[in-house]
C-alpha cells in the first residue's frame, strides 16, 4: 500500500504558491534538461514557505532541490518553536536540531546538480514529559537522510529542540530551487514526481453557472485567472469535469495518490459557504469532508486520495486518465 500523504506540492498550480500557508515563493517554468518535474518548479530568494500539518512525533519528507541554504525546516507548538532543519551548508548536507539537538554533517558533497533529498525524523521523548525541553531528553529520537536514495546521515539522540510534536513543515533558504515536495506519515515517499492536470471537458454533472462558455473552460487556466469562473448560490450542486491525461516524461512505476485542489471564495450573501471536493472513478463518486470557503479571499481547499475509492487499491495510470474531478456546494 502507498504511504499516507500529509501534504504535497510540486508547483503545478502555477504562479503564487497557494498550498503553502506562508507563500514567499513563486512557481515558474523550470529550465529544460535539469531533471525537474511537470510544468513548474519553485524559486525563492530568502524567506520561507511553510504549512501547518497534523501534529505528529515522526514524519517522512522528500523534495527535489538544488539548494544552498535550508532544505527542510520543522517547527512545533503551532509554529512557535523552531525544532530543527536540514541544510546544504558549504556544499555539505547537515542536520541541525535546535536547542541542544543533534548537529551532524554528512560526508556527502553537493555538486550543484538537482538531487532528490529525503528525511525521516522521529522526535525524542522526555522524562518527565514537560514542554520546552525542561525535562531530560531520553535521546531516543532518530534522523535518517537520503540523497538520491543513498543514506548519508543516520543518527539517534536528541533530534529536535523542544518537547513538542512537529506541526509545521517548511522549505526556506537564501536561494532555493525545488520541486516535488511531499510529507508522508508511515513510509518513505521515494522518488516522487508530481504532475498537474486540469479540466478539459464536461463531466457527469454541470450544475454550477459558468460566467461564460462551458463550465470546464472557466476553471482550466494555469496559472489561475479571475476573468472567468463558475458560481452557485444553491447547496448540493455538483460540477464535474474530465481531466487532462498523465504525461509519461519519466516512467510511471506506481502512483502514491492524487490531490485535488480548487480555488474558491465567497461573494455577497452566500447560502452555501463550504464545498466538497469530488472524484468519480468508474461509477463510484467519492467526496471530501466539507472545506470552508472564506469571504472575498481566494484559497485552495485540497484533498488527497491515496487509494482509488472504486477499487480500494492504488490508482493505475489508466484509472487516472479516465477520472473525473469536481466540486459540490455545501451549507455550513
Residue, then its C-alpha position, 0 to 999 in steps of 0.5 A: x500500500x502507498x504511504x499516507x500523504x500529509x501534504x504535497x506540492x510540486x508547483x503545478x498550480x502555477x504562479x503564487x504558491x497557494x498550498x503553502x500557508x506562508x507563500x514567499x515563493x513563486x512557481x515558474x517554468x523550470x529550465x529544460x534538461x535539469x531533471x525537474x518535474x511537470x510544468x513548474x518548479x519553485x524559486x525563492x530568494x530568502x524567506x520561507x514557505x511553510x504549512x501547518x500539518x497534523x501534529x505528529x512525533x515522526x514524519x517522512x519528507x522528500x523534495x527535489x532541490x538544488x539548494x544552498x541554504x535550508x532544505x527542510x525546516x520543522x517547527x512545533x507548538x503551532x509554529x512557535x518553536x523552531x525544532x530543527x532543519x536540514x541544510x546544504x551548508x558549504x556544499x555539505x548536507x547537515x542536520x541541525x536540531x535546535x536547542x541542544x539537538x543533534x548537529x551532524x554533517x554528512x560526508x556527502x558533497x553537493x555538486x550543484x546538480x538537482x538531487x532528490x533529498x529525503x528525511x525521516x525524523x522521529x522526535x525524542x521523548x522526555x522524562x518527565x514529559x514537560x514542554x520546552x525541553x525542561x525535562x531530560x531528553x531520553x535521546x531516543x529520537x532518530x534522523x535518517x537522510x537520503x540523497x538520491x536514495x543513498x543514506x548519508x546521515x543516520x543518527x539517534x539522540x536528541x533530534x529536535x529542540x523542544x518537547x513538542x510534536x512537529x506541526x509545521x513543515x517548511x522549505x526556506x533558504x537564501x536561494x532555493x530551487x525545488x520541486x516535488x515536495x511531499x510529507x508522508x506519515x508511515x513510509x518513505x515517499x521515494x522518488x516522487x514526481x508530481x504532475x498537474x492536470x486540469x479540466x478539459x471537458x464536461x463531466x457527469x454533472x454541470x450544475x454550477x453557472x459558468x460566467x461564460x462558455x462551458x463550465x470546464x473552460x472557466x476553471x482550466x487556466x494555469x496559472x489561475x485567472x479571475x476573468x472567468x469562473x463558475x458560481x452557485x448560490x444553491x447547496x448540493x450542486x455538483x460540477x464535474x469535469x474530465x481531466x487532462x491525461x498523465x504525461x509519461x516524461x519519466x516512467x510511471x512505476x506506481x502512483x502514491x495518490x492524487x490531490x485535488x485542489x480548487x480555488x474558491x471564495x465567497x461573494x455577497x450573501x452566500x447560502x452555501x459557504x463550504x464545498x466538497x471536493x469530488x472524484x468519480x472513478x468508474x461509477x463510484x463518486x467519492x467526496x471530501x469532508x466539507x472545506x470552508x470557503x472564506x469571504x472575498x479571499x481566494x484559497x485552495x481547499x485540497x484533498x488527497x486520495x491515496x487509494x482509488x475509492x472504486x477499487x480500494x487499491x492504488x490508482x493505475x495510470x489508466x484509472x487516472x486518465x479516465x477520472x473525473x474531478x469536481x466540486x459540490x456546494x455545501x451549507x455550513 
